[in-house]
C-alpha cells in the first residue's frame, strides 16, 4: 500500500494496523471521532510519510498519534 484513507466514523486504529508497511507514504484521517490508536500502529511506515488530519483535530491527533512507532520524520498536518 502507498496510500490509506481512514473513514469518517472510525474511532480506533488497531494495534499494529500499518506495522511494517514501508511503502505507506500517505495516511488521510477523515474521522473527527478517533479516540484511540494502538501500540505500534504506525511502526515501520515510510520515514517520509505524511499523515493528514482534520483541521479541528490537529493538536489532539498529534498527541494521540505520538509514539505509535513511526519515525520522527513522519509529518502530521492539516489535510
PyMOL Python script that loads the backbone (N, CA, C, O; Angstrom):
from pymol import cmd

cmd.read_pdbstr("""\
ATOM      1  N   UNK A   1       0.834  -1.184   0.000  1.00  0.00           N
ATOM      2  CA  UNK A   1       0.000   0.000   0.000  1.00  0.00           C
ATOM      3  C   UNK A   1       0.874   1.242   0.000  1.00  0.00           C
ATOM      4  O   UNK A   1       1.937   1.274   0.621  1.00  0.00           O
ATOM      5  N   UNK A   2       0.409   2.263  -0.707  1.00  0.00           N
ATOM      6  CA  UNK A   2       1.109   3.536  -0.693  1.00  0.00           C
ATOM      7  C   UNK A   2       0.274   4.620  -0.017  1.00  0.00           C
ATOM      8  O   UNK A   2       0.809   5.565   0.563  1.00  0.00           O
ATOM      9  N   UNK A   3      -1.064   4.464  -0.106  1.00  0.00           N
ATOM     10  CA  UNK A   3      -1.984   5.449   0.479  1.00  0.00           C
ATOM     11  C   UNK A   3      -3.102   4.728   1.225  1.00  0.00           C
ATOM     12  O   UNK A   3      -3.548   3.652   0.828  1.00  0.00           O
ATOM     13  N   UNK A   4      -3.542   5.354   2.318  1.00  0.00           N
ATOM     14  CA  UNK A   4      -4.663   4.816   3.091  1.00  0.00           C
ATOM     15  C   UNK A   4      -5.552   5.984   3.501  1.00  0.00           C
ATOM     16  O   UNK A   4      -5.059   7.052   3.863  1.00  0.00           O
ATOM     17  N   UNK A   5      -6.855   5.776   3.441  1.00  0.00           N
ATOM     18  CA  UNK A   5      -7.812   6.751   3.945  1.00  0.00           C
ATOM     19  C   UNK A   5      -8.583   6.099   5.081  1.00  0.00           C
ATOM     20  O   UNK A   5      -9.169   5.028   4.919  1.00  0.00           O
ATOM     21  N   UNK A   6      -8.576   6.756   6.230  1.00  0.00           N
ATOM     22  CA  UNK A   6      -9.309   6.280   7.398  1.00  0.00           C
ATOM     23  C   UNK A   6     -10.653   7.009   7.381  1.00  0.00           C
ATOM     24  O   UNK A   6     -10.691   8.239   7.417  1.00  0.00           O
ATOM     25  N   UNK A   7     -11.746   6.262   7.327  1.00  0.00           N
ATOM     26  CA  UNK A   7     -13.082   6.814   7.163  1.00  0.00           C
ATOM     27  C   UNK A   7     -13.575   7.730   8.274  1.00  0.00           C
ATOM     28  O   UNK A   7     -12.978   7.816   9.347  1.00  0.00           O
ATOM     29  N   UNK A   8     -14.671   8.404   7.992  1.00  0.00           N
ATOM     30  CA  UNK A   8     -15.236   9.426   8.879  1.00  0.00           C
ATOM     31  C   UNK A   8     -15.754   8.903  10.208  1.00  0.00           C
ATOM     32  O   UNK A   8     -15.792   9.653  11.183  1.00  0.00           O
ATOM     33  N   UNK A   9     -16.150   7.654  10.275  1.00  0.00           N
ATOM     34  CA  UNK A   9     -16.743   7.138  11.507  1.00  0.00           C
ATOM     35  C   UNK A   9     -15.800   6.246  12.316  1.00  0.00           C
ATOM     36  O   UNK A   9     -16.228   5.634  13.294  1.00  0.00           O
ATOM     37  N   UNK A  10     -14.542   6.163  11.931  1.00  0.00           N
ATOM     38  CA  UNK A  10     -13.580   5.296  12.617  1.00  0.00           C
ATOM     39  C   UNK A  10     -13.202   5.899  13.970  1.00  0.00           C
ATOM     40  O   UNK A  10     -12.834   7.070  14.059  1.00  0.00           O
ATOM     41  N   UNK A  11     -13.298   5.080  15.020  1.00  0.00           N
ATOM     42  CA  UNK A  11     -12.983   5.535  16.375  1.00  0.00           C
ATOM     43  C   UNK A  11     -11.659   4.979  16.883  1.00  0.00           C
ATOM     44  O   UNK A  11     -11.075   5.529  17.816  1.00  0.00           O
ATOM     45  N   UNK A  12     -11.179   3.888  16.276  1.00  0.00           N
ATOM     46  CA  UNK A  12      -9.970   3.228  16.756  1.00  0.00           C
ATOM     47  C   UNK A  12      -9.123   2.731  15.584  1.00  0.00           C
ATOM     48  O   UNK A  12      -9.639   2.152  14.628  1.00  0.00           O
ATOM     49  N   UNK A  13      -7.824   2.966  15.678  1.00  0.00           N
ATOM     50  CA  UNK A  13      -6.868   2.342  14.767  1.00  0.00           C
ATOM     51  C   UNK A  13      -6.198   1.253  15.597  1.00  0.00           C
ATOM     52  O   UNK A  13      -5.585   1.534  16.627  1.00  0.00           O
ATOM     53  N   UNK A  14      -6.318   0.036  15.151  1.00  0.00           N
ATOM     54  CA  UNK A  14      -5.877  -1.109  15.935  1.00  0.00           C
ATOM     55  C   UNK A  14      -4.376  -1.231  16.116  1.00  0.00           C
ATOM     56  O   UNK A  14      -3.583  -0.625  15.396  1.00  0.00           O
ATOM     57  N   UNK A  15      -4.021  -2.028  17.092  1.00  0.00           N
ATOM     58  CA  UNK A  15      -2.631  -2.346  17.397  1.00  0.00           C
ATOM     59  C   UNK A  15      -1.961  -2.921  16.148  1.00  0.00           C
ATOM     60  O   UNK A  15      -2.475  -3.857  15.537  1.00  0.00           O
ATOM     61  N   UNK A  16      -0.835  -2.368  15.783  1.00  0.00           N
ATOM     62  CA  UNK A  16      -0.040  -2.829  14.639  1.00  0.00           C
ATOM     63  C   UNK A  16      -0.778  -2.736  13.307  1.00  0.00           C
ATOM     64  O   UNK A  16      -0.489  -3.515  12.398  1.00  0.00           O
ATOM     65  N   UNK A  17      -1.718  -1.811  13.167  1.00  0.00           N
ATOM     66  CA  UNK A  17      -2.553  -1.703  11.968  1.00  0.00           C
ATOM     67  C   UNK A  17      -1.752  -1.539  10.679  1.00  0.00           C
ATOM     68  O   UNK A  17      -2.047  -2.198   9.682  1.00  0.00           O
ATOM     69  N   UNK A  18      -0.756  -0.681  10.687  1.00  0.00           N
ATOM     70  CA  UNK A  18       0.037  -0.426   9.483  1.00  0.00           C
ATOM     71  C   UNK A  18       1.496  -0.825   9.687  1.00  0.00           C
ATOM     72  O   UNK A  18       2.370  -0.398   8.934  1.00  0.00           O
ATOM     73  N   UNK A  19       1.752  -1.629  10.685  1.00  0.00           N
ATOM     74  CA  UNK A  19       3.116  -2.018  11.040  1.00  0.00           C
ATOM     75  C   UNK A  19       3.840  -2.678   9.866  1.00  0.00           C
ATOM     76  O   UNK A  19       3.276  -3.511   9.155  1.00  0.00           O
ATOM     77  N   UNK A  20       5.091  -2.290   9.683  1.00  0.00           N
ATOM     78  CA  UNK A  20       5.992  -2.847   8.668  1.00  0.00           C
ATOM     79  C   UNK A  20       5.522  -2.615   7.237  1.00  0.00           C
ATOM     80  O   UNK A  20       5.861  -3.389   6.342  1.00  0.00           O
ATOM     81  N   UNK A  21       4.752  -1.567   7.016  1.00  0.00           N
ATOM     82  CA  UNK A  21       4.322  -1.225   5.665  1.00  0.00           C
ATOM     83  C   UNK A  21       5.197  -0.075   5.169  1.00  0.00           C
ATOM     84  O   UNK A  21       4.758   1.073   5.110  1.00  0.00           O
ATOM     85  N   UNK A  22       6.430  -0.398   4.816  1.00  0.00           N
ATOM     86  CA  UNK A  22       7.432   0.598   4.441  1.00  0.00           C
ATOM     87  C   UNK A  22       7.101   1.416   3.212  1.00  0.00           C
ATOM     88  O   UNK A  22       7.703   2.470   3.003  1.00  0.00           O
ATOM     89  N   UNK A  23       6.167   0.968   2.393  1.00  0.00           N
ATOM     90  CA  UNK A  23       5.774   1.722   1.199  1.00  0.00           C
ATOM     91  C   UNK A  23       4.688   2.754   1.490  1.00  0.00           C
ATOM     92  O   UNK A  23       4.401   3.603   0.647  1.00  0.00           O
ATOM     93  N   UNK A  24       4.092   2.687   2.662  1.00  0.00           N
ATOM     94  CA  UNK A  24       2.997   3.586   3.012  1.00  0.00           C
ATOM     95  C   UNK A  24       3.528   5.002   3.242  1.00  0.00           C
ATOM     96  O   UNK A  24       4.272   5.253   4.190  1.00  0.00           O
ATOM     97  N   UNK A  25       3.131   5.927   2.354  1.00  0.00           N
ATOM     98  CA  UNK A  25       3.629   7.306   2.416  1.00  0.00           C
ATOM     99  C   UNK A  25       2.547   8.326   2.725  1.00  0.00           C
ATOM    100  O   UNK A  25       2.859   9.482   3.014  1.00  0.00           O
ATOM    101  N   UNK A  26       1.288   7.928   2.671  1.00  0.00           N
ATOM    102  CA  UNK A  26       0.211   8.886   2.869  1.00  0.00           C
ATOM    103  C   UNK A  26      -0.943   8.235   3.639  1.00  0.00           C
ATOM    104  O   UNK A  26      -1.505   7.228   3.209  1.00  0.00           O
ATOM    105  N   UNK A  27      -1.282   8.833   4.783  1.00  0.00           N
ATOM    106  CA  UNK A  27      -2.438   8.388   5.553  1.00  0.00           C
ATOM    107  C   UNK A  27      -3.341   9.601   5.710  1.00  0.00           C
ATOM    108  O   UNK A  27      -2.928  10.626   6.252  1.00  0.00           O
ATOM    109  N   UNK A  28      -4.569   9.482   5.237  1.00  0.00           N
ATOM    110  CA  UNK A  28      -5.536  10.568   5.372  1.00  0.00           C
ATOM    111  C   UNK A  28      -6.590  10.131   6.375  1.00  0.00           C
ATOM    112  O   UNK A  28      -7.313   9.160   6.149  1.00  0.00           O
ATOM    113  N   UNK A  29      -6.670  10.850   7.479  1.00  0.00           N
ATOM    114  CA  UNK A  29      -7.663  10.545   8.512  1.00  0.00           C
ATOM    115  C   UNK A  29      -8.812  11.524   8.354  1.00  0.00           C
ATOM    116  O   UNK A  29      -8.655  12.721   8.598  1.00  0.00           O
ATOM    117  N   UNK A  30      -9.966  11.017   7.948  1.00  0.00           N
ATOM    118  CA  UNK A  30     -11.153  11.854   7.771  1.00  0.00           C
ATOM    119  C   UNK A  30     -11.976  11.930   9.043  1.00  0.00           C
ATOM    120  O   UNK A  30     -12.789  12.841   9.206  1.00  0.00           O
ATOM    121  N   UNK A  31     -11.776  10.996   9.931  1.00  0.00           N
ATOM    122  CA  UNK A  31     -12.565  10.888  11.147  1.00  0.00           C
ATOM    123  C   UNK A  31     -12.307  12.043  12.108  1.00  0.00           C
ATOM    124  O   UNK A  31     -11.163  12.439  12.333  1.00  0.00           O
ATOM    125  N   UNK A  32     -13.385  12.571  12.666  1.00  0.00           N
ATOM    126  CA  UNK A  32     -13.279  13.589  13.708  1.00  0.00           C
ATOM    127  C   UNK A  32     -13.561  12.964  15.070  1.00  0.00           C
ATOM    128  O   UNK A  32     -13.605  13.666  16.081  1.00  0.00           O
ATOM    129  N   UNK A  33     -13.753  11.643  15.099  1.00  0.00           N
ATOM    130  CA  UNK A  33     -14.113  10.951  16.339  1.00  0.00           C
ATOM    131  C   UNK A  33     -13.088   9.892  16.741  1.00  0.00           C
ATOM    132  O   UNK A  33     -13.392   9.022  17.556  1.00  0.00           O
ATOM    133  N   UNK A  34     -11.890   9.952  16.186  1.00  0.00           N
ATOM    134  CA  UNK A  34     -10.843   8.995  16.524  1.00  0.00           C
ATOM    135  C   UNK A  34     -10.435   9.174  17.983  1.00  0.00           C
ATOM    136  O   UNK A  34     -10.064  10.272  18.397  1.00  0.00           O
ATOM    137  N   UNK A  35     -10.502   8.105  18.753  1.00  0.00           N
ATOM    138  CA  UNK A  35     -10.216   8.172  20.191  1.00  0.00           C
ATOM    139  C   UNK A  35      -8.984   7.380  20.593  1.00  0.00           C
ATOM    140  O   UNK A  35      -8.385   7.655  21.632  1.00  0.00           O
ATOM    141  N   UNK A  36      -8.592   6.389  19.775  1.00  0.00           N
ATOM    142  CA  UNK A  36      -7.500   5.517  20.181  1.00  0.00           C
ATOM    143  C   UNK A  36      -6.706   5.031  18.964  1.00  0.00           C
ATOM    144  O   UNK A  36      -7.262   4.725  17.909  1.00  0.00           O
ATOM    145  N   UNK A  37      -5.397   4.973  19.152  1.00  0.00           N
ATOM    146  CA  UNK A  37      -4.509   4.358  18.165  1.00  0.00           C
ATOM    147  C   UNK A  37      -3.658   3.353  18.927  1.00  0.00           C
ATOM    148  O   UNK A  37      -2.997   3.706  19.903  1.00  0.00           O
ATOM    149  N   UNK A  38      -3.673   2.118  18.487  1.00  0.00           N
ATOM    150  CA  UNK A  38      -2.977   1.047  19.185  1.00  0.00           C
ATOM    151  C   UNK A  38      -1.468   1.170  19.149  1.00  0.00           C
ATOM    152  O   UNK A  38      -0.897   1.857  18.302  1.00  0.00           O
ATOM    153  N   UNK A  39      -0.839   0.487  20.088  1.00  0.00           N
ATOM    154  CA  UNK A  39       0.614   0.456  20.186  1.00  0.00           C
ATOM    155  C   UNK A  39       1.202  -0.053  18.871  1.00  0.00           C
ATOM    156  O   UNK A  39       0.731  -1.044  18.314  1.00  0.00           O
ATOM    157  N   UNK A  40       2.220   0.623  18.387  1.00  0.00           N
ATOM    158  CA  UNK A  40       2.908   0.268  17.144  1.00  0.00           C
ATOM    159  C   UNK A  40       2.022   0.330  15.903  1.00  0.00           C
ATOM    160  O   UNK A  40       2.340  -0.297  14.893  1.00  0.00           O
ATOM    161  N   UNK A  41       0.921   1.071  15.959  1.00  0.00           N
ATOM    162  CA  UNK A  41       0.011   1.171  14.818  1.00  0.00           C
ATOM    163  C   UNK A  41       0.707   1.720  13.579  1.00  0.00           C
ATOM    164  O   UNK A  41       0.328   1.386  12.457  1.00  0.00           O
ATOM    165  N   UNK A  42       1.722   2.559  13.772  1.00  0.00           N
ATOM    166  CA  UNK A  42       2.402   3.192  12.642  1.00  0.00           C
ATOM    167  C   UNK A  42       3.860   2.767  12.516  1.00  0.00           C
ATOM    168  O   UNK A  42       4.618   3.369  11.756  1.00  0.00           O
ATOM    169  N   UNK A  43       4.249   1.751  13.243  1.00  0.00           N
ATOM    170  CA  UNK A  43       5.642   1.303  13.244  1.00  0.00           C
ATOM    171  C   UNK A  43       6.045   0.764  11.874  1.00  0.00           C
ATOM    172  O   UNK A  43       5.388  -0.113  11.313  1.00  0.00           O
ATOM    173  N   UNK A  44       7.130   1.303  11.358  1.00  0.00           N
ATOM    174  CA  UNK A  44       7.661   0.804  10.106  1.00  0.00           C
ATOM    175  C   UNK A  44       7.079   1.423   8.851  1.00  0.00           C
ATOM    176  O   UNK A  44       7.434   0.997   7.752  1.00  0.00           O
ATOM    177  N   UNK A  45       6.183   2.429   8.966  1.00  0.00           N
ATOM    178  CA  UNK A  45       5.716   3.099   7.756  1.00  0.00           C
ATOM    179  C   UNK A  45       6.882   3.924   7.201  1.00  0.00           C
ATOM    180  O   UNK A  45       7.882   4.131   7.888  1.00  0.00           O
ATOM    181  N   UNK A  46       6.752   4.384   5.977  1.00  0.00           N
ATOM    182  CA  UNK A  46       7.816   5.127   5.317  1.00  0.00           C
ATOM    183  C   UNK A  46       8.262   6.319   6.153  1.00  0.00           C
ATOM    184  O   UNK A  46       7.429   7.010   6.740  1.00  0.00           O
ATOM    185  N   UNK A  47       9.550   6.563   6.211  1.00  0.00           N
ATOM    186  CA  UNK A  47      10.107   7.656   7.017  1.00  0.00           C
ATOM    187  C   UNK A  47       9.692   9.025   6.509  1.00  0.00           C
ATOM    188  O   UNK A  47       9.763  10.002   7.254  1.00  0.00           O
ATOM    189  N   UNK A  48       9.259   9.117   5.259  1.00  0.00           N
ATOM    190  CA  UNK A  48       8.824  10.392   4.682  1.00  0.00           C
ATOM    191  C   UNK A  48       7.302  10.499   4.618  1.00  0.00           C
ATOM    192  O   UNK A  48       6.768  11.361   3.920  1.00  0.00           O
ATOM    193  N   UNK A  49       6.616   9.641   5.331  1.00  0.00           N
ATOM    194  CA  UNK A  49       5.153   9.610   5.293  1.00  0.00           C
ATOM    195  C   UNK A  49       4.547  10.902   5.838  1.00  0.00           C
ATOM    196  O   UNK A  49       5.140  11.595   6.664  1.00  0.00           O
ATOM    197  N   UNK A  50       3.339  11.200   5.343  1.00  0.00           N
ATOM    198  CA  UNK A  50       2.576  12.358   5.798  1.00  0.00           C
ATOM    199  C   UNK A  50       1.215  11.850   6.256  1.00  0.00           C
ATOM    200  O   UNK A  50       0.543  11.105   5.543  1.00  0.00           O
ATOM    201  N   UNK A  51       0.822  12.263   7.449  1.00  0.00           N
ATOM    202  CA  UNK A  51      -0.486  11.908   7.986  1.00  0.00           C
ATOM    203  C   UNK A  51      -1.330  13.175   7.971  1.00  0.00           C
ATOM    204  O   UNK A  51      -1.003  14.147   8.652  1.00  0.00           O
ATOM    205  N   UNK A  52      -2.414  13.170   7.198  1.00  0.00           N
ATOM    206  CA  UNK A  52      -3.306  14.324   7.083  1.00  0.00           C
ATOM    207  C   UNK A  52      -4.501  14.126   8.000  1.00  0.00           C
ATOM    208  O   UNK A  52      -5.118  13.061   8.017  1.00  0.00           O
ATOM    209  N   UNK A  53      -4.822  15.171   8.767  1.00  0.00           N
ATOM    210  CA  UNK A  53      -5.922  15.092   9.733  1.00  0.00           C
ATOM    211  C   UNK A  53      -6.837  16.308   9.586  1.00  0.00           C
ATOM    212  O   UNK A  53      -6.426  17.320   9.019  1.00  0.00           O
ATOM    213  N   UNK A  54      -8.079  16.224  10.091  1.00  0.00           N
ATOM    214  CA  UNK A  54      -8.971  17.385  10.048  1.00  0.00           C
ATOM    215  C   UNK A  54      -8.399  18.559  10.863  1.00  0.00           C
ATOM    216  O   UNK A  54      -7.759  18.359  11.894  1.00  0.00           O
ATOM    217  N   UNK A  55      -8.641  19.764  10.386  1.00  0.00           N
ATOM    218  CA  UNK A  55      -8.096  20.979  10.997  1.00  0.00           C
ATOM    219  C   UNK A  55      -8.396  21.085  12.492  1.00  0.00           C
ATOM    220  O   UNK A  55      -7.505  21.399  13.281  1.00  0.00           O
ATOM    221  N   UNK A  56      -9.627  20.830  12.879  1.00  0.00           N
ATOM    222  CA  UNK A  56     -10.037  20.971  14.283  1.00  0.00           C
ATOM    223  C   UNK A  56      -9.386  19.944  15.205  1.00  0.00           C
ATOM    224  O   UNK A  56      -9.297  20.166  16.412  1.00  0.00           O
ATOM    225  N   UNK A  57      -8.933  18.830  14.651  1.00  0.00           N
ATOM    226  CA  UNK A  57      -8.340  17.770  15.458  1.00  0.00           C
ATOM    227  C   UNK A  57      -6.810  17.750  15.408  1.00  0.00           C
ATOM    228  O   UNK A  57      -6.204  16.845  15.983  1.00  0.00           O
ATOM    229  N   UNK A  58      -6.175  18.696  14.755  1.00  0.00           N
ATOM    230  CA  UNK A  58      -4.730  18.656  14.559  1.00  0.00           C
ATOM    231  C   UNK A  58      -3.963  18.453  15.866  1.00  0.00           C
ATOM    232  O   UNK A  58      -3.164  17.522  15.967  1.00  0.00           O
ATOM    233  N   UNK A  59      -4.187  19.296  16.857  1.00  0.00           N
ATOM    234  CA  UNK A  59      -3.435  19.184  18.112  1.00  0.00           C
ATOM    235  C   UNK A  59      -3.744  17.903  18.869  1.00  0.00           C
ATOM    236  O   UNK A  59      -2.833  17.248  19.376  1.00  0.00           O
ATOM    237  N   UNK A  60      -5.017  17.539  18.949  1.00  0.00           N
ATOM    238  CA  UNK A  60      -5.362  16.326  19.691  1.00  0.00           C
ATOM    239  C   UNK A  60      -4.857  15.073  18.983  1.00  0.00           C
ATOM    240  O   UNK A  60      -4.448  14.119  19.643  1.00  0.00           O
ATOM    241  N   UNK A  61      -4.878  15.059  17.653  1.00  0.00           N
ATOM    242  CA  UNK A  61      -4.387  13.893  16.926  1.00  0.00           C
ATOM    243  C   UNK A  61      -2.870  13.810  16.964  1.00  0.00           C
ATOM    244  O   UNK A  61      -2.315  12.712  16.938  1.00  0.00           O
ATOM    245  N   UNK A  62      -2.194  14.941  17.025  1.00  0.00           N
ATOM    246  CA  UNK A  62      -0.730  14.899  17.192  1.00  0.00           C
ATOM    247  C   UNK A  62      -0.386  14.190  18.495  1.00  0.00           C
ATOM    248  O   UNK A  62       0.523  13.359  18.535  1.00  0.00           O
ATOM    249  N   UNK A  63      -1.111  14.517  19.559  1.00  0.00           N
ATOM    250  CA  UNK A  63      -0.890  13.859  20.855  1.00  0.00           C
ATOM    251  C   UNK A  63      -1.278  12.383  20.778  1.00  0.00           C
ATOM    252  O   UNK A  63      -0.550  11.521  21.268  1.00  0.00           O
ATOM    253  N   UNK A  64      -2.412  12.098  20.170  1.00  0.00           N
ATOM    254  CA  UNK A  64      -2.915  10.732  20.069  1.00  0.00           C
ATOM    255  C   UNK A  64      -1.963   9.835  19.282  1.00  0.00           C
ATOM    256  O   UNK A  64      -1.759   8.678  19.648  1.00  0.00           O
ATOM    257  N   UNK A  65      -1.385  10.355  18.212  1.00  0.00           N
ATOM    258  CA  UNK A  65      -0.539   9.549  17.337  1.00  0.00           C
ATOM    259  C   UNK A  65       0.932   9.571  17.735  1.00  0.00           C
ATOM    260  O   UNK A  65       1.751   8.895  17.112  1.00  0.00           O
ATOM    261  N   UNK A  66       1.271  10.330  18.750  1.00  0.00           N
ATOM    262  CA  UNK A  66       2.657  10.403  19.210  1.00  0.00           C
ATOM    263  C   UNK A  66       3.094   9.054  19.777  1.00  0.00           C
ATOM    264  O   UNK A  66       2.354   8.405  20.517  1.00  0.00           O
ATOM    265  N   UNK A  67       4.298   8.651  19.418  1.00  0.00           N
ATOM    266  CA  UNK A  67       4.903   7.401  19.902  1.00  0.00           C
ATOM    267  C   UNK A  67       4.091   6.150  19.550  1.00  0.00           C
ATOM    268  O   UNK A  67       3.906   5.262  20.382  1.00  0.00           O
ATOM    269  N   UNK A  68       3.624   6.099  18.335  1.00  0.00           N
ATOM    270  CA  UNK A  68       2.927   4.899  17.861  1.00  0.00           C
ATOM    271  C   UNK A  68       3.831   4.092  16.934  1.00  0.00           C
ATOM    272  O   UNK A  68       3.363   3.265  16.153  1.00  0.00           O
ATOM    273  N   UNK A  69       5.156   4.352  17.036  1.00  0.00           N
ATOM    274  CA  UNK A  69       6.135   3.553  16.320  1.00  0.00           C
ATOM    275  C   UNK A  69       6.706   4.199  15.074  1.00  0.00           C
ATOM    276  O   UNK A  69       7.688   3.698  14.527  1.00  0.00           O
ATOM    277  N   UNK A  70       6.125   5.293  14.607  1.00  0.00           N
ATOM    278  CA  UNK A  70       6.608   5.929  13.385  1.00  0.00           C
ATOM    279  C   UNK A  70       7.906   6.698  13.639  1.00  0.00           C
ATOM    280  O   UNK A  70       8.192   7.093  14.769  1.00  0.00           O
ATOM    281  N   UNK A  71       8.682   6.903  12.579  1.00  0.00           N
ATOM    282  CA  UNK A  71       9.918   7.680  12.672  1.00  0.00           C
ATOM    283  C   UNK A  71       9.588   9.131  13.005  1.00  0.00           C
ATOM    284  O   UNK A  71       8.493   9.606  12.702  1.00  0.00           O
ATOM    285  N   UNK A  72      10.526   9.830  13.623  1.00  0.00           N
ATOM    286  CA  UNK A  72      10.294  11.225  13.991  1.00  0.00           C
ATOM    287  C   UNK A  72      10.165  12.129  12.765  1.00  0.00           C
ATOM    288  O   UNK A  72       9.686  13.257  12.884  1.00  0.00           O
ATOM    289  N   UNK A  73      10.578  11.659  11.605  1.00  0.00           N
ATOM    290  CA  UNK A  73      10.477  12.447  10.383  1.00  0.00           C
ATOM    291  C   UNK A  73       9.071  12.425   9.764  1.00  0.00           C
ATOM    292  O   UNK A  73       8.795  13.198   8.846  1.00  0.00           O
ATOM    293  N   UNK A  74       8.188  11.560  10.248  1.00  0.00           N
ATOM    294  CA  UNK A  74       6.817  11.489   9.753  1.00  0.00           C
ATOM    295  C   UNK A  74       6.083  12.758  10.179  1.00  0.00           C
ATOM    296  O   UNK A  74       6.125  13.140  11.348  1.00  0.00           O
ATOM    297  N   UNK A  75       5.410  13.408   9.228  1.00  0.00           N
ATOM    298  CA  UNK A  75       4.724  14.675   9.496  1.00  0.00           C
ATOM    299  C   UNK A  75       3.218  14.445   9.676  1.00  0.00           C
ATOM    300  O   UNK A  75       2.602  13.635   8.983  1.00  0.00           O
ATOM    301  N   UNK A  76       2.652  15.190  10.634  1.00  0.00           N
ATOM    302  CA  UNK A  76       1.209  15.193  10.835  1.00  0.00           C
ATOM    303  C   UNK A  76       0.753  16.609  10.515  1.00  0.00           C
ATOM    304  O   UNK A  76       1.202  17.564  11.150  1.00  0.00           O
ATOM    305  N   UNK A  77      -0.141  16.755   9.528  1.00  0.00           N
ATOM    306  CA  UNK A  77      -0.543  18.076   9.073  1.00  0.00           C
ATOM    307  C   UNK A  77      -2.045  18.125   8.787  1.00  0.00           C
ATOM    308  O   UNK A  77      -2.725  17.100   8.765  1.00  0.00           O
ATOM    309  N   UNK A  78      -2.536  19.333   8.570  1.00  0.00           N
ATOM    310  CA  UNK A  78      -3.950  19.522   8.201  1.00  0.00           C
ATOM    311  C   UNK A  78      -4.132  19.021   6.777  1.00  0.00           C
ATOM    312  O   UNK A  78      -3.348  19.337   5.882  1.00  0.00           O
ATOM    313  N   UNK A  79      -5.171  18.242   6.590  1.00  0.00           N
ATOM    314  CA  UNK A  79      -5.388  17.696   5.240  1.00  0.00           C
ATOM    315  C   UNK A  79      -6.751  17.779   4.817  1.00  0.00           C
ATOM    316  O   UNK A  79      -7.080  17.360   3.708  1.00  0.00           O
TER     317      UNK A  79
END
""", "prot")
cmd.dss("prot")
cmd.show_as("cartoon", "prot")
cmd.util.cbc("prot")
cmd.orient("prot")
